[in-house]
Amino acid sequence: MANSMLYTVRIVLWTLVVVAAAGAGVLWYSTQVRPDPSGQLAAAPQGQYGAGDYRLVDHTGAPVDQTAFTGKPSMVFFGFTHCPDVCPTTLGDMQHWYAELGDDADGVNAFFVSVDPERDTPAVLGEYVGWVSERITGITGEPAEIGKMVDAWGVFAEKEPLEGGGYNVNHTASVFLIDGAGQLFGTIAYGEGAETAVGKLRRLVSEG
């Protein structure tokens, strides 16, 4: 079953990447994933955005803390590998944005932070993001540590049981844009047009 799920994920991810590259604009809004609730984002502090003492790992098992989001502009997305549509769509969008950025692509990092650490081990995340782009780094860790980051970033994440067993995770669907100093530069909303999104990223690279 695990192999079957990974095969399905691969097909979905590659299909979305191809669709994005072709410029198709068809997007599906999941009833299981909520947009940013009003006022949900944490107020930007004087120091680094989302600062906190959380200890996580990337998809290779290397340690990650808040310093990962400084030194270079970043786009940061919170999601999970069992997400039916919004997460693979957003990762496909990221790959398309990178392609559109051209030489500017090297000026921005990308992170996919799991809000489902119980299922999203480093190995699972590595398989998931690896089929989209080597530029995207998966981040996971102990549930308590993920919880610290979710709270620090003002992210909404809530499990929702499914009929017949299992669960989904309702979560913030926007991509955070973080400048090189670790400050919030802006966000890219789920379903935002590619031209607008790439324009924001170019400004992030040039100003951040």
ABEGO torsion letter per residue (X at the ends): XAAAAAAAAAAAAAAAAAAAAAGBABBBBBAABBBBBBGABBBBBABBBGBEBBBBBBAAGBBBBAAAABGBBBBBBBBBAABAAAAAAAAAAAAAAAAAAEAAAAABBBBBBBABAAABBAAAAAAAAAAABAABBBBBEBAAAAAAAAAAAGBBBBBBBBBGEEBBBBBBABBBBBBAAGBBAEBBBBGBBAAAAAAAAAAAAAAX
